[in-house]
Amino acid sequence: MTDPHKEAWKDNADGTAVIAGDPWLENWQDSLRYRYNQYSEKKGAIEEHEGGLENFSQGYTYFGLIPNRNGINIREWAPGAKEMFVFGDFNDWNRYEHRMEKDEFGVWSIFLSNKKDGSAPIAHGSKVKLMLVTHYDHHLERNSAWAKYVVQNPETNLFDACLWNPEKKDTYKWKHQVHVPKPKSLKIYECHVGMSSCDAHVASYDYFTDWVLPRIKKLGYNTIQIMAIMEHAYYGSFGYHVTNFFAVSSRSGTPEGLKRLIDTAHSMGISVLMDIVHSHASSNEMDGIGNFDGSGGQYFHEGDRGYHSLWDSKCFDYGKWEVMRFLLSNLRFWVDEYHFDGFRFDGVTSMLYTHHGIHMSFSGNYDEYFGYQMDVDANVYLMLANEMLHDMYPDSMITIGEDVSGMPTLCRPVQEGGIGFDYRLAMAIPDVFIELFEKVPDEHWNIGHLVHTLTNRRWNEKTIAYFESHDQALVGDKTMAMWLMNADMYYNMEVDKWPTETVERGIALHKVLRLLVYSLGGEGYLNFMGNEFGHPEWIDFPREGNGFSYSHARRRWDLPANEGLRFKFLEKFDELMHGVEDEHFFCRENVHQYVVLQNEEDKVIVVEKGDRLVFCFNLHPWKQYDNYRVGTNWRGKYKTVLDTDSWNTGGGGRVNWDDKETSDEGWNDRKASLFVTIPPRSAQVYYCHEWYDEGKEGTEKSAAASKAKMSKDGVKVTKMSKDGVKVKSKWFGTMVDGMTGSKGEGVGA
């Protein structure tokens, strides 16, 4: 399909080219122009005063502790401070011996020369702190805002900045490509290094590299999205209350350990994304940058606007010059120093609006997105960030925006007037399934609503779909597997026992719904670590309320590894599912997608997708459909490439994998039709491996063969009891609207 925006760029260089793909934006063209004008002015000022975004975003090479051959430069932006000193191990913690000087822009600096013997004035690994004196004569101990490594003091539990400057022999040597070319199909494994071990402790970068990365590769994921990399003083925040934006979380090891992890991932062809938090910062003043210079604002808005009441955190003032430098440099730092291939921007909704999305229920009305509630400075920052990243790293860079509001233009290029992300997250999908599990009997699931939820996305903005992410498993909630099976997961998962009704239902639906989301939900797919095998428990980090236990801050890899338990079936299905996508590319940009059938009575969904694939889903809890007729526009021979009911994934093995040939009889508003078997709570994927062109002799032979096997309207329906036993069979004749295989139910997408 031709993208209308590309032609519009030529005539509309004012931020309104996005209207070409969405006429509803016409009423908000003034807002779009204003936002784009502010972006253009800010970019122009950066080019004039800083030499462009590339220079502007290298603040990490200037601020903080910067060693060179002659000594160490120390620079810090703190316009609200009256005096500033540097102290630490190097001067026996004399807080006022080394005074820094302030320039006209509020930047304090000092140069410490090498010692007489030529050694560095501050040794590698030494603790270094800043002492700020405010205009009210308050004396504040601070870590550098640009600190690249901080460690927790066991005596005070506070974090202290360390100079990370290892000798050349101890510095990690990169062995593989700097970046991985961005995959055409994004299959993301969302992960947390600290909780990646089966043991009850904080796992290391080395553990993840050696034990978890090979697992991810085997499953078929091509991208990892790592959480909690930026240092956070409170482990239980899941990494979202960042205290030190440039520091690798020291709980899991050193900067060199993280470099090895990323380099190893690249050697496996795996892209590495970082879950980055630029939407807010921890209010922690002792460890982080909250109230850094004592002025009450500095990096953040002052007063109520600078405080996020739901998150108990500080909100950045994106309009300030040095805040932009700090955040843009933060992105550059992680890409240049650690070779990250992209970012998932957390909490984008909080950034886009002055109300931060608090107590807002977004209905999709465009009045909610534009106007006075739009935080233009934050929008402009995201535009600059996306443009910088994509211009500087065009072959590898991936950016994803976590936005619950549905902001139009979020994933359109900046040149059009968009915000510039590559993908957005389909955050409504898991909520729909949880509501079904909790409130609606299976036989009353609304198939149309389910299909609508999965396909209801902006056609020209790519989406990452997921059945569940880390959000669905946090303490107070449950994993999808727990929603489906609850306590049965602890007592009834043995392979050598007949499964309980709950376990049989849970395993079947866990597979079917993952595939449904994968096939219909977006142009990329995401899964949180461990959920692929139905992780049985929630996530809860050590805290006072749980006795500081790590029992729920780990992953139970022992469960799928146990051949005697059914968890292995769910994991195997994940691997097979990705294998089909690798072969037939059904989850990526610009692939064919057509909802052929969504039948409420039968609870059947049929979808054409990708490289001549037909997906057949039966969500009915007990009805099996034999010789069920489905429409397809691809005439030819089909083979089964995936079956949720197969024996090797814990199913009943009720589907015959013999080749199937189409009939020329049209069905469901498609050119041809295919007869399939769909057991209850199952899904099958068929691939047209011999594709007949229209008018060829092969098509006629195919049609004749199909008619010989089956009357053109006959559909055999086998009803199943809830324990999967056949109870009755019946032949139905010609179908009418609303019944099995009725015509005219195709929905284009």
Phi, psi and omega in degrees: 000134179289133179274114183295340183295324187297323176288325183293333180305322186297325186258341185234080179266037183235014179092004182254005179297337179297338182294334180301330180260356181207090182301338179296342179282350183306319182291347184242025182296329178294320178295319179295317178297317181297314180299315182292324178295319178295320176298313182297318179295317180294317179296318179297319179295322178295319178295321182288317189261340185238356180082015177108169183298326182297316178289317184300326186271015178252031180302333181293344177271356185241317183269163181085209180261111185241101179288148169218184186293339184258349182161216182223127171269136177234122181224144182209136176272117179207073187296338183273357182274145176271324177217156176213141180226158174242139181207173180157204180305324188293336180234030178056034173063034173279107191291338188237018181280321186250096182277140178259158180252147184251137177260185186292343181261008179083019179262124179263144182210158174203147175244124177256117182283157174301155178289169182301329180278004178089356179283160183294147180294334176232123184283153175306132178087355180289146176278136182225130180232166175244143173245118179252136174248121183275174178290349175260013179063027170279138181253115188242123173274131184223153166271150176303136177297340183254014182302134183262355176199131176227146180232151182276134177278118184295339181277319183257345186067003175277161179261138179242136177290142177237145172284118177259101183212065184292157175296159185304322182292339182259000179273137182297133178261116180294133185248340188237186185300147183296317179222155176264132176305138185300130182290148177290329178242116186270110177244101192260131172254103180283130189213160179228115186299314186301324182258022185273354180269155174284338181276158185273072176199178178279121180281158184260165174300322180294319178300313181299318180298314187279329188246326186267320180304315178300326178295316180297317179299316181297322180294333178109008176283143180248003182214138170245144178240107189266128178268161167058040177277313178293138187298139180221124186296327181259108184301324183291354179281359181064018178091004185267351172254080186287133174255326185228103193287336182255002186258131173291134180303118186283348179300328185258003177134206187252169174305325181293328178294320178293321178299318179297320179301310183293319179297320179293319177301316179298324178295338178267002183078021182259125174286149182238117177254152178248134174280097188260142183245100174244008182275339181191175179218156179302143175285352180303115182270335184282327183256330188244210186253009176298124181051046189304310184262010176080004184275347182092347180229269182057265181286345190235164172295150176274157176070206185298326182294337181270007183233129177265108189292331180279330184258354184050054184217174184260141182255125182296148170263094187288352179276347182280139184302310184287335174291317176299317179300315182301312185284318177295321177293328178298318177297312180300320182301312183291330178282313186285319184275327186242355175066031171298147182262359180165185187219144164256110183281118181279149170060037183298327179302320179297331181280323189291334189233148179293336178274358177062013181080004183290127179059028177254133175246100186284126184260348184102355176291128185295341175299335183282343188263326188243175181097206189293335182283348180284126176277096186296320180299317180292319176302315181295318178302315181295324176297314179296319181296313181294319179296315180301311184296316182286328178288322185276332182227062189295332186272343186237336192291133176230128175234137182232133179254128176268097183231124179269351186278335184082027181309118175297149178079359182304320185246035170251150182302150181299325181301332179277344189109007177277179181269339166102002178291155175279321184220157168239161180266136178275079192282348182276342188297308181301324182298324180296316180292319179298319178297321177296313181300323187276328193236341191240124174301146186307319185290351180250010177300137180272104184295319179299319179294321179297313179296319180299316180299319183286332183255356183279081179215161182290124190298333184252018177228119186290148186231141171261121180261152175205144175286320175201143174244196178295333183301323185284351186246003181293154182306138186100343175236191181219155171294162179299323179297322178289323175300321184279325189237342178047227188296339178301335180294336181274335191237346190227036180255009181290138181291326185277006175248147174295129185294145173292164178302322181294315180293317180300315178296314184297314180295318180297311183290326179301320179287311184298315185287327173300315181293323179297315178296316181301318187278331187243343194279342182175197181255010176201165185224142181227145175217140176274142182317118177096338181291342180296334177253015178075054182308130191277351188228163180283177178251125178213116182280159180304131180201171182299324183294339178241022179070026181054044182270145175260008187296335178250010176247051181206175180238133185271069179297341180294337183290307177290339179285343181277110182297342181272001182242154185280353178301330182298331181291319179294320179293318179299320180297322178301316179297316180294322180299315179292328178297321178293320179295320178300323184278326190233010172035068179263350182236082179195179185287145171059040173253157179295134174215127179213122176278104185285320187210136169221094189259115184293317184292316181278344186061041183246137174234132177233133185224134166270134183207141169064223186277072176058048175253141173240120179261130178238119181244133174239106181265007178291137185288340182218350181274128171256137180249116176258140183054046179280129186270127178231148180274152176205149177267358179255110179274138177151201179261137182242143172238152179282126180247348178200138181215117179292343182265008183291154182299321186286356173241021174085017179267189183266354179063040186266001183253130176281127184270012177297153177301148177237145182240142184284157169260149178284354178291118180294154182202145180054036181063026175245163188290328186225181180214161185220141178258125185227163172251128180231101175296163178298148180048052179216168176213145177230148177240126181246140180244129178279091186274342170238106188259117181271128174286152181300136176090349181281156183300326182301327180294316181296318179297321179298314182296317181298319181296320181293318181293329179294328182281333194207140171295150191295336182249359186288135176223121179268124181246123177252117177278141181240141171288169184294344177266010174089006181268134178296134179241335182197143174236149181207144175263132174252147178270223183300133181275152176241169181305136179094349179252184186307127172069017182297150185281163171081023181252011180290140177234117180287145177221000000 
